[in-house]
């Protein structure tokens, strides 16, 4: 082999190594297996790839038959954002519920059990937890995915989550650096901007990430957000000042830096995914996440070729690409050699998610059993991170406890009169999600309570609107176990 051919082969393999693509289907397509053989070191999984734990284990075994140390990543936060249980809802509450309980031992145990289930299925990198401080209650994309609005609470639970997840042998990927909590724009659609000074960033946004680094997080995910106090021109994912200057040099982080999805409009709509990927690696990122929406071989080859061309043209230093690829391979080697810690005796892992969800419930008013409920779910449009394929609410769980439960889902524009006409003499259970961000929900709930004071209100998002109704149940999340915990209260269990 000539020197030029060897260099070309090395560049190609390094360019493949830094990609974390997705794919369609519940088995690995031939093109993906081929690229793994060629040097692809990581694969990203989404809800479309998962039908059951057994199927998922078979899929990851299929990938490892091609490469033993392949990184299999997933966006499994638990709570509202679940891929492992996308069709039925998560067995775990999300971050806000854990923050509401504020028991770091519980958070650590929940993360460890979630990690154990992922590891059993062959998943070894989790794009979680969210370390964002949800300082803006109107944030459309973080909300219940955050441990809360208190910086130090978020920090201690981020650290506990990292420790629990990695105790199960699954690498944590703490996100979204340098902090996505103080935004009112979803980066899936546009480029958010955080206009606070450096002192605020140091005292608020960066504190949970420092805690995650001290806890040994194996990966950090960058945010597609513009933070002028750190870099007035480029979003964090593409910023040398933020990824290399701040994260690497100032905070001393030495692990893997992963980008958020490059097909998100904050990057794809302004830089394009090819140029964006080159700029991200040049800025200090080590791995390119792509595949939530673009999930084919053509995308992988486009990005591979863009990185190789950038090196050849002098736009991307060859040693920077090699360094990034080496970090990916090092994490793959860590996951291959990691051994889960022993499960603590008496940990109650099998029911830890429901236990946590029950502890997170806050009831305002005096709860009394409802014997003939009509569950009216006032449903907002789901954000892309959560997705609209995962069921949520209390109707199914309440029906399992109270025979004869009736239910319907109402979208924006529904009136209290419409709900009351359908309910008849039954007690209305109005279920909302982030009502404070949706005036139509608040108006409907107010009208229901005015007409029928016995109405029960369940808030499954951020509990910011004034509690109303005969009694008000705040679950701090909309996962399946949060629905179960609320249903138990309503049923008098």
C-alpha positions in Angstrom: 0.0 0.0 0.0 1.4 3.4 -0.9 1.7 6.2 1.7 -1.1 8.2 0.0 -3.4 5.2 -0.1 -2.7 4.5 3.6 -3.4 8.1 4.5 -6.6 8.0 2.6 -7.7 4.8 4.3 -6.8 6.3 7.7 -8.7 9.5 7.0 -11.8 7.6 5.8 -11.8 5.4 8.9 -11.3 8.4 11.2 -14.1 10.3 9.5 -16.5 7.3 9.9 -15.4 6.8 13.5 -16.7 10.3 14.6 -20.2 9.8 13.2 -23.1 8.5 15.2 -25.8 7.9 12.6 -29.3 6.5 12.9 -31.1 4.1 10.6 -34.6 2.8 9.8 -36.0 -0.6 11.0 -35.7 -3.0 13.9 -32.8 -4.9 12.3 -29.5 -3.5 11.1 -29.7 -2.8 7.3 -26.9 -4.2 5.1 -25.5 -0.7 4.5 -25.0 -0.1 8.2 -23.2 -3.3 8.8 -21.0 -2.5 5.9 -20.1 0.9 7.3 -19.4 -0.7 10.7 -16.9 -3.0 9.0 -15.4 0.0 7.2 -14.8 1.9 10.5 -18.0 3.3 11.8 -17.7 3.1 15.6 -21.1 4.3 16.9 -24.7 3.9 16.0 -27.7 5.9 17.4 -31.0 4.3 18.2 -34.5 5.9 18.2 -38.0 4.7 19.0 -38.4 3.4 15.4 -35.7 0.9 16.0 -37.2 -0.7 19.1 -40.1 -3.2 19.4 -39.1 -5.1 22.6 -36.1 -5.8 24.8 -35.5 -9.1 23.1 -35.6 -7.5 19.7 -33.2 -4.8 20.8 -30.8 -7.3 22.3 -30.8 -9.2 19.0 -30.2 -5.9 17.1 -27.2 -4.9 19.2 -25.8 -8.4 18.9 -26.1 -8.1 15.2 -24.0 -4.9 15.3 -21.4 -6.5 17.6 -21.0 -9.4 15.3 -19.4 -6.9 13.0 -17.4 -4.9 15.6 -17.2 -6.0 19.3 -16.5 -2.5 20.6 -19.2 -0.6 18.7 -20.9 2.2 20.7 -24.7 1.8 20.7 -26.2 5.1 21.8 -29.8 6.0 22.7 -31.7 9.0 23.8 -33.3 7.4 26.9 -33.9 10.1 29.5 -36.7 8.2 31.2 -39.8 10.2 31.9 -41.3 12.0 28.9 -38.4 11.2 26.6 -38.2 7.5 26.2 -37.1 5.3 23.3 -36.9 2.0 25.2 -40.6 2.2 26.0 -41.8 4.5 23.3 -45.0 2.6 22.6 -46.2 2.3 26.2 -44.6 5.0 28.2 -41.6 4.9 30.5 -41.3 2.8 33.7 -39.3 5.7 35.2 -40.2 9.3 36.0 -38.1 12.0 34.4 -35.8 14.5 35.9 -38.3 17.0 37.2 -40.0 14.4 39.3 -36.7 13.3 40.7 -35.8 16.9 41.4 -39.1 17.4 43.2 -38.4 14.5 45.5 -34.8 15.7 46.0 -33.4 12.5 47.2 -30.0 11.9 45.4 -29.9 8.3 46.5 -33.2 7.8 44.7 -32.0 9.5 41.6 -28.8 7.4 41.6 -30.9 4.2 42.1 -33.3 5.2 39.3 -30.5 5.9 36.9 -28.7 2.7 37.8 -31.8 0.6 37.1 -32.4 2.4 33.8 -28.8 1.8 32.9 -29.1 -1.9 33.9 -32.0 -2.3 31.5 -30.1 -0.6 28.7 -27.0 -2.7 29.3 -29.1 -5.9 29.2 -30.2 -4.9 25.7 -26.7 -4.1 24.6 -26.9 -0.3 24.8 -23.7 1.2 26.2 -24.0 5.0 25.6 -27.0 7.0 26.8 -27.5 10.6 25.6 -28.6 11.6 29.1 -29.0 13.2 31.6 -30.1 16.7 30.9 -28.2 19.0 33.2 -30.0 22.2 32.0 -31.3 24.5 34.7 -34.8 25.3 33.7 -34.7 28.9 34.7 -37.2 30.0 31.9 -40.6 28.4 32.7 -41.7 29.1 29.1 -38.9 26.9 27.7 -40.7 24.8 25.0 -38.1 22.0 24.8 -36.6 21.4 28.3 -39.2 21.8 31.0 -39.7 18.5 32.8 -36.5 17.2 31.2 -34.6 19.4 33.8 -34.2 18.5 37.4 -35.5 22.0 38.2 -34.9 25.7 38.3 -32.6 25.6 41.3 -28.9 25.5 40.1 -27.5 23.5 43.0 -30.4 21.0 43.0 -29.8 20.4 39.3 -26.1 19.9 40.0 -26.4 17.4 42.7 -29.0 15.3 40.8 -27.0 15.5 37.6 -24.0 14.1 39.4 -26.1 11.3 41.1 -27.6 10.4 37.7 -24.2 10.1 36.1 -22.9 8.0 38.9 -25.9 5.7 38.8 -26.0 5.2 35.0 -22.3 4.5 34.8 -22.4 2.1 37.7 -24.5 0.0 35.4 -21.7 0.0 32.8 -23.5 2.6 30.5 -21.7 5.8 29.6 -23.5 9.0 30.5 -23.7 11.9 28.0 -24.5 15.0 30.0 -26.4 17.6 28.0 -26.9 20.3 26.6 -23.7 22.2 27.2 -23.3 25.1 28.1 -27.0 25.0 29.2 -30.3 25.1 27.3 -32.6 26.0 30.2 -32.9 29.8 29.7 -34.3 29.6 26.1 -37.8 30.1 24.7 -37.0 28.6 21.2 -36.8 24.9 20.3 -33.5 24.3 18.6 -35.2 21.6 16.5 -36.8 24.5 14.7 -34.5 27.6 15.0 -31.4 28.9 16.8 -32.1 29.8 20.4 -30.1 32.6 22.1 -29.2 33.2 25.7 -28.5 36.8 26.5 -27.0 36.7 30.0 -23.6 37.8 31.1 -20.6 35.6 32.0 -21.2 35.9 35.7 -24.7 34.4 35.4 -23.5 31.6 33.2 -20.8 30.7 35.7 -23.2 30.8 38.6 -26.1 29.1 37.0 -25.7 27.2 33.7 -22.2 25.8 34.2 -22.6 24.5 37.7 -24.4 21.2 36.9 -21.8 20.5 34.1 -19.0 21.0 36.6 -20.7 18.5 38.9 -21.1 16.0 36.0 -17.4 16.4 35.2 -16.4 15.8 38.8 -18.7 12.7 38.8 -16.8 11.4 35.8 -19.3 11.7 33.0 -17.9 9.9 30.0 -19.5 12.2 27.4 -20.9 15.7 27.2 -23.4 16.8 24.5 -23.2 20.3 23.0 -26.2 22.6 22.5 -27.2 24.3 19.3 -27.6 27.7 21.1 -26.0 31.1 20.7 -24.5 32.5 23.8 -23.0 35.9 23.0 -21.2 36.2 26.3 -19.1 33.2 25.2 -19.1 33.5 21.4 -21.1 36.2 19.7 -21.1 34.6 16.2 -21.3 30.8 16.4 -23.6 28.4 18.3 -22.0 26.3 21.0 -21.7 23.2 18.9 -19.6 25.1 16.4 -17.7 27.3 18.8 -13.9 26.7 19.6 -14.3 29.2 22.4 -17.0 27.2 24.0 -16.0 23.6 23.3 -12.2 23.9 23.5 -11.7 27.1 25.4 -14.4 26.7 28.1 -15.2 23.0 28.3 -11.7 21.6 27.6 -9.3 24.2 29.0 -11.3 26.0 31.7 -13.4 23.2 33.0 -10.7 20.6 32.4 -13.0 18.1 30.7 -11.1 15.3 28.9 -13.9 12.9 27.8 -16.0 12.7 24.6 -17.8 15.7 23.2 -20.9 14.8 21.2 -23.0 17.2 19.2 -26.7 17.4 19.4 -28.5 16.2 16.3 -26.9 18.0 13.3 -30.1 17.8 11.2 -31.9 20.1 13.7 -32.8 23.3 12.0 -30.6 25.4 14.3 -27.6 24.0 12.4 -29.0 22.4 9.3 -31.0 25.5 8.4 -28.1 27.9 8.9 -24.8 26.0 8.1 -26.0 22.8 6.5 -25.1 19.4 8.0 -21.9 18.9 6.0 -20.3 22.3 6.8 -21.8 22.2 10.3 -20.1 18.8 11.0 -16.7 20.0 9.8 -17.0 23.2 11.9 -18.1 21.1 14.9 -15.1 18.8 14.7 -12.8 21.7 14.1 -14.2 23.5 17.2 -13.5 20.6 19.5 -16.4 18.1 19.1 -15.4 14.5 18.8 -18.6 12.8 17.6 -21.4 13.9 15.2 -24.9 12.9 16.2 -27.1 12.6 13.1 -30.0 10.3 12.3 -33.1 11.5 14.1 -34.5 12.6 10.8 -31.7 11.7 8.3 -31.1 7.9 8.6 -29.6 6.5 5.4 -26.2 5.5 4.0 -26.2 8.5 1.7 -26.1 10.8 4.7 -23.2 8.9 6.3 -21.2 9.0 3.1 -21.9 12.7 2.6 -20.6 13.5 6.1 -17.6 11.2 5.8 -16.6 12.7 2.5 -17.1 16.2 3.8 -14.7 15.6 6.7 -12.1 13.9 4.5 -12.3 16.8 1.9 -12.0 19.4 4.7 -8.8 17.7 5.9 -7.4 17.7 2.4 -8.3 21.3 1.7 -6.8 22.5 5.0 -10.1 23.5 6.6 -9.8 20.8 9.3 -6.5 19.8 10.8 -5.8 16.1 10.3 -4.6 15.8 13.9 -7.9 17.2 15.2 -9.9 14.6 13.3 -7.5 11.9 14.5 -7.8 13.1 18.1 -11.7 13.0 17.8 -11.7 9.5 16.4 -9.3 8.4 19.1 -11.7 9.7 21.8 -14.6 7.8 20.3 -12.6 4.6 20.2 -11.4 5.1 23.8 -15.0 5.4 25.0 -15.9 2.3 23.0 -13.0 0.5 24.7 -14.2 1.7 28.2 -17.7 0.4 27.6 -16.3 -2.9 26.4 -14.3 -3.4 29.5 -16.6 -1.9 32.1 -18.2 -4.1 34.6 -21.5 -3.1 36.4 -21.2 -2.5 40.1 -23.1 -5.0 42.3 -26.7 -4.1 42.9 -27.1 -3.0 46.5 -29.1 -5.4 48.6 -32.7 -4.4 49.3 -32.6 -1.7 46.6 -36.1 -2.6 45.3 -34.9 -2.0 41.8 -37.8 -3.7 40.1 -40.3 -1.1 41.3 -38.0 1.9 41.8 -39.6 3.9 39.0 -43.1 3.7 40.4 -41.8 4.4 43.9 -40.1 7.5 42.6 -43.2 8.7 40.7 -45.4 8.2 43.8 -43.0 10.3 45.9 -43.0 13.1 43.3 -46.8 13.6 43.4 -48.0 16.8 45.1 -51.7 17.1 45.9 -53.2 20.5 46.6 -56.6 20.3 48.4 -58.2 17.3 50.0 -58.1 14.2 47.7 -61.2 12.0 47.8 -61.9 8.9 45.7 -63.6 9.5 42.4 -66.0 6.7 41.5 -67.3 7.7 38.1 -64.6 9.6 36.3 -64.6 11.2 32.9 -61.0 11.9 31.9 -60.6 14.8 29.6 -57.0 15.1 28.4 -56.2 18.5 27.0 -53.3 17.7 24.7 -50.8 20.2 23.4 -48.7 19.6 20.3 -45.8 17.4 21.4 -42.3 18.8 20.9 -39.9 16.8 18.7 -37.7 15.6 21.5 -40.6 14.0 23.2 -42.4 12.9 20.1 -46.1 12.3 19.7 -46.0 8.5 19.5 -45.6 7.9 23.2 -48.9 7.7 25.1 -49.3 9.8 28.2 -52.0 10.8 30.7 -54.0 9.0 33.4 -56.9 7.5 31.5 -55.5 4.1 30.9 -54.1 3.8 34.4 -57.3 5.1 36.0 -59.5 2.7 34.0 -57.4 -0.2 35.4 -58.3 1.0 39.0 -61.8 2.3 38.5 -64.1 0.2 36.3 -66.4 2.3 34.0 -63.9 5.1 33.5 -64.6 7.0 30.3 -62.1 9.2 28.5 -61.5 11.5 25.5 -58.6 13.6 24.2 -59.2 17.3 23.4 -57.0 19.6 21.3 -56.7 23.3 21.2 -60.1 24.9 20.6 -62.0 22.5 22.7 -64.5 24.2 25.1 -65.6 23.4 28.6 -69.1 23.0 27.3 -68.1 20.3 24.9 -66.3 18.4 27.7 -69.2 18.8 30.1 -71.7 17.6 27.5 -69.7 14.4 27.0 -69.1 13.9 30.7 -72.8 14.0 31.7 -73.1 13.4 35.4 -69.6 11.9 35.8 -66.9 13.7 37.7 -64.5 15.4 35.2 -60.8 14.7 35.6 -59.0 17.4 33.5 -55.5 16.4 32.5 -53.1 19.1 31.3 -49.4 19.4 30.4 -47.6 22.7 30.9 -50.9 24.5 31.2 -49.1 27.8 31.9 -47.7 27.8 28.4 -51.1 27.2 26.8 -53.8 29.8 27.6 -56.5 27.7 26.0 -55.9 25.0 28.6 -56.1 27.5 31.5 -59.3 28.9 30.1 -60.9 25.4 29.7 -59.9 24.4 33.2 -61.2 27.6 34.7 -64.5 27.2 33.0 -64.8 23.5 34.0 -64.1 24.3 37.7 -66.5 27.2 37.6 -69.3 25.0 36.2 -68.4 21.9 38.2 -66.5 22.6 41.4 -65.9 18.8 41.8 -63.6 18.8 38.8 -60.2 17.2 39.5 -57.2 18.7 37.7 -54.0 16.8 37.0 -50.9 18.7 35.8 -48.4 16.4 34.1 -45.9 19.1 33.0 -44.3 22.0 34.8 -46.7 22.9 37.6 -46.8 26.7 37.1 -50.5 27.5 36.7 -52.6 28.2 39.8 -53.9 24.9 41.3 -57.6 24.6 40.6 -60.4 22.1 41.2 -61.7 20.0 44.1 -58.2 18.9 44.3 -55.1 19.3 42.1 -52.5 16.6 41.4 -49.0 17.6 40.1 -47.0 14.7 38.8 -44.0 16.6 37.6 -43.9 14.5 34.4 -46.0 12.5 32.0 -44.4 9.1 31.9 -46.5 5.9 32.4 -45.6 5.6 36.1 -46.4 9.3 36.7 -49.9 8.5 35.2 -50.2 5.5 37.5 -49.2 7.5 40.6 -51.9 10.2 39.8 -54.5 7.5 39.1 -53.9 6.0 42.5 -54.6 9.3 44.2 -57.8 9.8 42.2 -59.0 6.3 42.9 -58.3 6.7 46.6 -55.6 4.0 46.6 
